[in-house]
Amino acid sequence: MTSFLAFADLCSRVEAVSGTLEKIDLVAAFLAGLEEDDELAIASRFIMGRVFPPDLDLDLGVGPSILYEGLARACGCQAEQIYDMLRATGDPGAVAAAIVEKRRPLGLAAFFAARGTAKAGRAEGEGLSIKEVYSRLSAIARASGKKSQDIKVKNLQYLFSQAGPLEARYIARLAIEDMRIGVGEGGLRDALARAFAGQGADEQAVERAYNLTNDMGLVAVSARRGSLKELSVMINHPIKMMLAQIGESISAALGEIGTAAIEWKYDGARVQIHKEGDRIRVFSRRLENVTASLPEIVQAALSIRAESAILDGEAVAVGGDGRPLAFQQILKRFRRKYNVQKLAAEIPLRLFLFDLIYLDGESLVDLPLMERRARLERVAGQEMLAGQILSASAEEAERAYRQALDAGHEGLILKNPLSVYTPGKRGKNWLKIKPVMETLDLVVIGAKWGEGRRASLFGSYRLACRDEETGDLLDVGWVATGLTDEALSELTEMFRELVIAEKELEMEIKPAVIFEVAYEEIQKSPNYSSGYALRFPRLVRVRDDKSLDEADGLQRIISLYRGQRGRGGFGSSDGQQRKSG
């Protein structure tokens, strides 16, 4: 039985080296040395900061308060002390290690041992094993009812009481599912290929298996057994979704594809639906289980004429006029855990299906799109099917584009009718055509510490526009993309001098710097004082040449909102709006 200390030591060594190849070598050697399949599966998931396979529907549900209460109880300190340390380090793992190192000699570890509560199968005095940590985390995830929080705290208390400082570092990070060791999907893929090359594993086979199953633990065990090629699409294992690439224009897209399957790009949220008899599971684009939040999507899926199926589609929030509601409204539905039916009545969803991935025991990913579409039309009602036309005509595609925008949707998707379904891939077989929005000049008023390798840097920035009447700064959301590590380092040094106040991981910044920000859309949002939010914002550049009074105002944001996507006008598919000045 492999100790958790051995795993923690691996993580520490991996975290300490900067070279990617060194990290891969360390992980590969460790995984190759694990003798038991269940240990290999658990460790592979742990390395990625995941605990459970996707088919278990388990969520740890450990927030900071639960984590730090468990740590405080185990080590005889106050939770506030832990919060103070976190503000200084930004790393829950480092805090846990420091607290455990200072633990009182006669702490709860001795208490548990004296009471004979050590895990069965582990001799007294032995350290935690990988499987025991997994078992305790499983107990945390399965806790329910009024006493669930207490159960979670007690299991964390036990783990920290039995752990040394190094183990505590990675138990804490596992509890929040953020390992911060610099090994992602690609690194683990290469490590598994290297560890089990003798069994026929290679990077391409590992990646395909993972994209099809979304379970690196299952992939690891299959790699060691030499059975990667046997893995395929599985019910209740969400498959990574095929993605579209941005097309330059309709004419350019048709030049790439020729005759295309032309579909509206709906203004909604991507969903993947798994049907097994009367059991329906719905997954988000991030492959999170959102079934409980979307009862009308579940009800619609029950009408699919198949015993088992995996379907790809879009959930659209629909207003009383039949037009799509703002994307922020859809997010409310996906995040809701309580009073779901009430919110469903306020923000109803409609399902549009455009692909079929699996049907009655058969994977369809290697079939051409038109064959998948034909089978979809045989099992799904007409009211659920996304509209589609086959055409090589730019004029016909332009009409469809205008119709989509006039209806309040995002634009078009042009698909190669002969394309197979490539999980997790973004390529030229699917091209999206959308209006290009103008950029905005916005004031930075806050920042948050980053995560993982960016934990010592400001990783995201809070943005605001001017209220022309009052002069107040009104927030419109956060930007975290468009920033390289080098840029983040430079920005962090610049903004450190502008920090007014700090609360946990968030800073208030003195208004002094303007960001030029691109975005896909402006949405109404009650979450921000401006009443609006930027969808998918991206930093273009820092406007050192502009003063605060040159930042964009609320009225300009309102004007852009009204002019986009059929709400009074729409952009051109072939042209781009450019900001003057």
C-alpha angles and dihedrals in degrees: 000000000000117000122234086229089066089052092047090050089053091051091049093052093045091049091050097056122074101198117094094215091052091052091049092050092051094048093045093052092049096048093045089055096056109103102192122071094220091052090049092051094047094046093048091054093043092055089059092047092254125123109184137042113251096248094063096071091216126150122186093214092198114154127179094271094055093043095050094043090055091048093046093051092048095050104033098243137116123268090228089061088056092050090051090054091047091055088056098046108022089213120105089195094057090047092051091049092050094047093048091048089058093044116138111262094239097046133142093291089073090044093054092045091050091051091051093239097136114126114278112255094036120097120230110273095025118123128244117288127218090248093049092053088050090049092052092047089050090054089052092051094046094050112115141163131040094322096047095106092050090049091051092049093048093051091049089046089055094048094049092045090056096041132091120220095272093048091046091055092061097035088059092048092047090051090060091035095237113116098175094201097123099250116122134165093294095049094048090046091056092044092054091047090052095043094052103028088122089062092053099266120148135167095262094050093047093048094049092048091050094047089052098046107023088217118110091182092060090044092052094052091046091049091055091047092049091239104115092122089059092063114098142153110319132194111250092018104099112226120221109261124246110245136211127234121223111261121217093224141327093266092048091048092051088048088058098043107024109201104025138193099238118205135168115256098231121218096236144085124289115246134185115204125203116196121190109168105302093339113104126187123184123200130193126228087270087054093247117149106250098162097121092053097053110053095158091053088052091049092049092049092054088069092062107120098230137090091226131008144153113214133188121212151120131271110213125194107226127205127211090269091056093250123125118268123227118289090244088065091055090052089056088060095048093049098045117112100163133046089016096160092052092053091044088059090050096043109026119192130216124202123226115186121201106162143034117209103173133017130185097330098324127108112224099187093107095050120095118262095252092055091049089048092051091053091046090055090054095055104033130067118248092244090064099046119103110234116256137180129185112223145138091199117115090200092055091046091049090054090051090048093053091046091052093050093045088053090054098256130129105254134267142322114211111199134190104243091213096050122120121223107267109193115223093000129124113200147136095281089082117038124181123209117201137155114268111234128215120257124250131219106222136176121244109231103161146014141200130212113254128239135241113000088358094058092112092050135070098258103184137022133216114228134205141185128212124260099223093205101048103021090233122143113239120197121236101180142279135301123208105149129082090046124119121203089253092052092047090052092052093045092048091055090048096049097043087079091052099053110125100175139356130210117179105304098345129085132199109225127208106245104251109113131070124208123200104221133192121202142172099234147348114238132188109249134176089200094079131056092236091059090235138085135198116236114221097350118195129192112242099176146319110265100220088162096064132078125217093261088060093060115114117269134225093256092060091051090050090049093050091047092053093047099051130094103353097316089121098326145355141224126252121264093221102032134063129221110231128203116235123226 
